[in-house]
Amino acid sequence: MPYYEKKVEKLYYSIGEVSRMLDVPVSTVRFWENEFDILKPMKNKKGNRMFTPSDIKNLKIIHHLVKDEGMTLSGVKKRLTGKWDETDYKYEINESLQRIKTILMDIRDNI
């Protein structure tokens, strides 16, 4: 079995790094920050936004609901207001299935 190094997680990510992770413009990340109360990035002395891994997870959930499921921002707000735990749980399942799919495809390609 091939050796995989564990991905190193940083404590804080800049808004540019976050926009590259999500493949969206920086302005979209700023807009989502203003629209959703669950996003509270820290700001350093210069005023630069510093996102924690939990902020990034929340952004990924919002990105998934808007881009993949085609929900409107008001629909995402309603879903997150009432059913945050359920949405988070479904997102975790989706992420797990995507990792399993990647592993299985890697195994298939190496056979």
GUFIDO-923743 format. One line per field, with one value per residue: residue number from 1; residue in one letter; y, z, x of N, C-alpha, C in turn. Coordinates in steps of 0.001 Angstrom, whole numbers. Each point is the difference from the previous one (the first is absolute). Example, Ala and Ser with C-alpha at 12.3 -4.5 7.8 and 13.67 -1.06 7.14 Angstrom:
! GUFIDO-923743
i: [1/2]
aa: [a/s]
n.v: [-5690/1050]
n.w: [7800/-720]
n.u: [13190/-350]
ca.v: [1190/1190]
ca.w: [0/60]
ca.u: [-890/820]
c.v: [1200/1090]
c.w: [0/730]
c.u: [900/-770]
! end
This chain:
! GUFIDO-923743
i: [1/2/3/4/5/6/7/8/9/10/11/12/13/14/15/16/17/18/19/20/21/22/23/24/25/26/27/28/29/30/31/32/33/34/35/36/37/38/39/40/41/42/43/44/45/46/47/48/49/50/51/52/53/54/55/56/57/58/59/60/61/62/63/64/65/66/67/68/69/70/71/72/73/74/75/76/77/78/79/80/81/82/83/84/85/86/87/88/89/90/91/92/93/94/95/96/97/98/99/100/101/102/103/104/105/106/107/108/109/110/111]
aa: [m/p/y/y/e/k/k/v/e/k/l/y/y/s/i/g/e/v/s/r/m/l/d/v/p/v/s/t/v/r/f/w/e/n/e/f/d/i/l/k/p/m/k/n/k/k/g/n/r/m/f/t/p/s/d/i/k/n/l/k/i/i/h/h/l/v/k/d/e/g/m/t/l/s/g/v/k/k/r/l/t/g/k/w/d/e/t/d/y/k/y/e/i/n/e/s/l/q/r/i/k/t/i/l/m/d/i/r/d/n/i]
n.v: [-1164/995/703/449/1168/211/499/976/179/1170/883/767/320/533/1124/276/-575/622/1103/-322/-254/1048/505/1014/1115/809/712/-1209/-275/1223/-202/-1259/567/949/-989/-750/-114/-1212/901/-238/348/-373/1153/54/496/-612/-835/-823/-604/-660/-981/-502/-1213/423/1195/-676/-783/1066/568/-1152/7/1294/-205/-1092/666/1021/-518/-990/498/1123/76/808/1207/447/-925/355/1279/-303/-699/934/809/-815/-387/739/-711/-5/1271/235/-786/539/1144/-398/-491/1107/670/-807/102/1297/-71/-741/819/990/-607/-288/1232/371/-826/409/1205/-460/-555]
n.w: [0/-837/245/833/-213/1285/-444/-124/1162/-537/890/-909/-822/-966/-336/-434/1080/723/-721/116/1302/13/-636/846/-537/346/-964/-515/405/-398/-1125/-78/285/-843/-798/441/1040/-561/-943/856/-1144/537/521/-755/435/-1121/607/-214/-764/1136/-885/970/312/1124/-194/-330/1043/723/-486/260/1144/189/-360/738/942/-186/-110/889/1033/-412/1287/288/136/-352/-964/-249/116/-671/-869/4/-69/-705/-963/825/1053/-545/-328/1186/522/-808/336/1264/-160/-606/920/909/-627/-60/1278/310/-728/548/1166/-233/-463/1060/751/-607/73/1213/-309]
n.u: [845/-321/1075/-922/599/-127/-1124/881/-623/-275/376/591/-997/738/-601/1220/531/-922/187/1281/-191/-808/1047/-18/-489/972/-561/-85/1230/370/-672/438/1165/-389/-296/998/-804/-14/244/959/619/1139/356/1100/1141/340/-831/1022/-888/-152/-178/-760/474/-566/598/1090/-231/-320/1093/609/-658/247/1265/-39/-647/836/1200/59/-685/590/265/-1019/527/-1198/22/1260/-362/-1098/714/948/-1034/-767/807/714/-423/-1206/121/538/-937/-902/564/99/-1221/-358/674/-529/-1152/283/425/-1058/-736/696/-108/-1272/-104/690/-717/-1120/499/295/-1150]
ca.v: [1164/1187/836/1329/868/685/1378/921/1031/1231/571/1071/86/1310/-27/-487/-1458/-524/122/-1044/-1288/-113/362/1132/1265/524/802/-921/-368/1177/128/-1042/364/1008/-553/-1103/296/-1045/304/1075/-106/956/969/354/1440/670/-119/-1154/-1075/-1250/-1004/-1224/-1188/-92/951/-589/-1059/680/523/-1127/-393/1022/-182/-1212/247/986/-388/-1376/-297/1040/758/1439/394/18/-1400/-494/597/-715/-1349/59/511/-1009/-1366/53/-1296/-931/414/-330/-1456/-400/440/-933/-1251/252/77/-1360/-756/500/-558/-1424/-71/307/-1145/-1106/309/-134/-1439/-496/452/-665/-1456]
ca.w: [0/-79/1186/-150/1126/516/-433/1086/124/626/945/-675/-1437/-543/-859/-1299/83/81/-1318/-864/438/-438/-1420/-164/181/1355/275/400/1399/795/-29/860/1391/423/-74/934/1360/514/-438/797/-41/801/-801/641/209/-1293/-444/-885/547/269/159/716/-675/152/-964/-1328/-98/-206/-1365/-919/54/-744/-1412/-483/-135/-1055/-1310/-387/118/-697/888/76/1289/1014/314/837/1328/664/331/1072/1225/687/-26/-146/323/-1092/-1177/290/-56/-1409/-649/424/-731/-1387/-37/198/-1227/-1021/300/-328/-1464/-445/339/-883/-1349/45/-9/-1332/-956/276/-206]
ca.u: [-845/854/101/-575/274/-1172/-68/284/-1018/446/-956/-721/180/-347/-1169/460/96/-1358/-629/585/-545/-1386/-34/-908/732/128/-1193/-1071/255/-358/-1458/-563/304/-977/-1353/-237/461/886/1357/596/1459/764/747/1263/164/-148/-1383/-142/-833/692/-1043/360/-541/-1463/-554/137/-1015/-1280/14/-160/-1410/-733/379/-669/-1433/-248/526/-306/-1425/-735/-887/219/563/-1067/-282/1100/-190/-1096/449/991/-623/-788/511/1448/592/-313/768/1393/99/-84/1238/1047/-217/388/1461/514/-236/924/1332/-46/-4/1356/841/-364/470/1456/267/-339/1008/1280/-69]
c.v: [1238/829/1377/808/685/1468/920/1079/1193/463/1062/1/1395/-138/-480/-1518/-639/68/-1027/-1379/-232/279/1044/1281/444/797/-871/-405/1164/167/-1014/310/1009/-568/-1019/297/-1038/235/1219/-114/1059/976/347/1526/802/-19/-1157/-1080/-1263/-1048/-1227/-1201/-151/995/-586/-1116/616/573/-1118/-487/991/-158/-1205/250/949/-537/-1390/-303/1080/803/1494/339/53/-1427/-608/547/-724/-1390/21/499/-1111/-1341/-33/-1362/-1004/326/-358/-1506/-492/399/-943/-1334/161/45/-1385/-837/458/-533/-1480/-188/239/-1171/-1170/233/-129/-1474/-582/369/-681/-1504/-336]
c.w: [0/1285/-310/1239/427/-405/1203/3/738/990/-664/-1482/-461/-935/-1403/-37/9/-1358/-972/375/-577/-1490/-268/153/1461/373/439/1457/918/82/913/1473/526/72/1095/1354/530/-401/747/-53/893/-953/749/104/-1283/-494/-962/695/150/352/714/-790/157/-924/-1406/-198/-254/-1416/-1030/-26/-797/-1492/-600/-234/-1158/-1368/-441/35/-612/857/-97/1374/1085/390/892/1418/771/437/1176/1311/763/156/-167/244/-1116/-1248/174/-117/-1453/-758/354/-735/-1449/-152/161/-1259/-1131/226/-357/-1508/-555/255/-932/-1438/-95/-40/-1375/-1024/188/-200/-1409]
c.u: [899/-60/-578/334/-1280/62/188/-1075/577/-1064/-866/359/-404/-1198/368/105/-1377/-678/562/-525/-1389/-175/-1090/818/22/-1249/-1174/163/-371/-1516/-655/258/-1020/-1416/-310/642/987/1453/520/1523/652/674/1278/100/-159/-1443/-225/-819/827/-1052/547/-522/-1516/-701/34/-1019/-1370/-95/-183/-1447/-843/272/-713/-1487/-301/403/-439/-1495/-877/-961/315/569/-1071/-392/1063/-147/-1091/435/952/-591/-704/666/1517/640/-233/807/1468/227/-22/1264/1147/-127/450/1515/630/-161/922/1417/66/42/1402/935/-282/448/1521/396/-273/1073/1336/-25/409]
! end
